[in-house]
């Protein structure tokens, strides 16, 4: 379940077209009055859009669409894993396709709570979290039905023991390249939320220490979690959260990041400031975060304010600031709203976004933002051939004293690591199977990312 924070309502003089050159719209599924809820891409870069009318696919940037699943309720989440596709609907059903969307059947999972998140683990097992709001005397309390796992592609589910006496609201799941799984827990009683982690595919769970950060005037202290609005892993394996919490009698609302080891040691979390408004320690900068492979960051904020809400983008380089990259609001009645967004990226660094209840799909080409700019604005790297058969080259537009190169599969496993010294051309030759991979190049303390395809 997603919750909208009421933000400052500003004049709506900007309520006309908000699309900049950064975003471009594409034609959506040809269905009258369909509204969109989620978007994803598969390993072949085919685009899937979940709507209130069904699940649609396009392979040609929206020029033609095919309906592959009809559902009575909106499809709010799509997950692809090899031949298996999973679609979650607003009425808590999970549809399973074992053949890339050609046929579908229901999962036997039927929780008492909403499904809040759903991920595929490296061993292809599935993990889902649940949560709902229980109203007592006009007060809403976070409740849930636990965390569940499936080892047979969703045909059956079993509840995991996460070491808590109550069935907490589990808001988000995330996993890093080391195979660690994170689960964010909203409070059950007063300020008893937490971030859990597992290092053995969900068999055993532990709590991270209370979140410690600077909450104003150099006051550094730990914070009791009330609610986690977002949780994601960035390109450098940092855990990034949007948190509503409390320290003594002081409320806090911030976006923070830390490495796993830093969080485990209880060290100070870094505050990520995404928009130039609000107090340093009382401002929820983002409700969603997306980290594309080129090292940049997208942050989405929900609300009604044209200044405070919408989509923000950061190039990912040191000292870079977030810039507003606006899309049109969704009008609910006569009131414009920026709602929850879902992002997806193809292998050529094309990023798509839809916002809930909208009827427009947007995209931007991040390959137009060069991979690692030099002072002259030109790209520092060229990767060729891409796709490749036996090897590929990384050509640098200057001789680099030291460059570290790593190759990962999309599940985060390290396949190759090497170092190039005093060169402007690096050859990568490795025996790997056909598919898509992530190249990570580190130069001068900055890491750049790009996807390559092995034929």
Steps between C-alpha positions, in 0.01 A plus 500: 500500500634844411442816701493855371655770713312831497741764373482879481241598239650762271334709227418296194602748235729235353222250446546498124745285309791406728692264272852617430733382225630247751185284477317387188161327490422182308169357392350276766283189465200569273240456771237763569538672836771266631712633786852377573644366823841346429761435233794262448725356229616143443839363391412563134419867572129447444288748692208393724236733642256400773166683479152482647397311184778241481867443416634622166832451316680697229825427318511813283478800733123501511427482129318171556368336816376155592284412799642191672292495820149622575423564867195625688715717728794734424840337454727682744826304468673303224811287557681301230755227566610299197198321357293575813285812525310610810219756510350625827155656506342747738272228642807307629511238226822379340485387138779268384618435145763226445540584131571872469139610515344253258292327768402600856358348816440615856731442791350333806624786718211687664622727781287697742718803429592686183815395315740789553807372313617201296852400391677208332808374684820382325394134534169588324298458819242773572457728798200719573405734782161597635339786688174681569356776714277404792264776610405524869310800637572696180875434537693296245763251615757318290428128495602213274491132433871434484757407239453207261725294276442263207754252363275368220439813291205614709298177494518477881611735777625469856530766767849596617601544861656847512549506877214736586217416740246706304404487132646834404431708190791418268511796264789426262747232393843548340807292419859596428769346280633293792170316536392682815125557531351798682145537637369828638257470791253777585414554866253268676492683829663836566813554289606136484564477127824348377711395204568126487760318295569141403821354357368149430208542259254587776559210738626721783436868565667764716432866577727781391584742783280811539555752221744771607526830309537876544149632569590868524756735659758220511276285720595145402291229656310181432143509377213262567329405174130571461463442127722422202370665182766362264797263501744427220858393428714741299770412246766485773298262719399770749165461672285810438181561699227759534407505868248654736627467854531659842782595737366575845221750435640605162351366177733433208429446133801447275672298229820330615762258369769279649709200409400169653808495721447861601138433591602182685763695698247769590695776324334821386276476193548756223213740439399522131346836423307486175310828481610844627206548736412406857700442817817295485364242742124513437440441137419178318682568176388192308230236516670290232856466376626345178867439416561441127817332379675821389551606864230769516204518740128564456296612799123527495290693752123475526274796579324801351779759498667579167813612683528214747343207315578308181822349368856615575821377335866501604784413260668298775828689483657642813353835609220472241162632611153367426314676220126504441400272210128556498220301344134603491296452818201271524175691553282339765186700453626854449805459723840418343697226675843348450448135588727200553731428206651178368823506297650241264821497294592323176849382405568814293450727804146601406299569815119480505265634766129486573316648795199336659161597355665674203443412134839607361826303475818709493858414409843661487825376344779506755750401230461861389656588833856378423648217705748686719540856372835671481546875541427550130162330541598204284463143613810354664418147385383306198413130522514297179381274355173493691345245468821286490589134439837413654633829634433873517718808538479807718657795323586806708532844343818556703772290657386406851759430768285234667154367410327217683257294293246251633238293323182387678198299402160656568470310826810677634753217474854614414622326183816694418725750675807662354714812511640699209804727549617782271283406205216631287369160380387208711402159362262281699498134399296261710309176449145578602163389370278715279312776679523848644776610740609808691844656443623713790798732432665686789727795419620774735268384775189517280316191378323487163261228387384365167324187381645267236340208318675169425365336184 
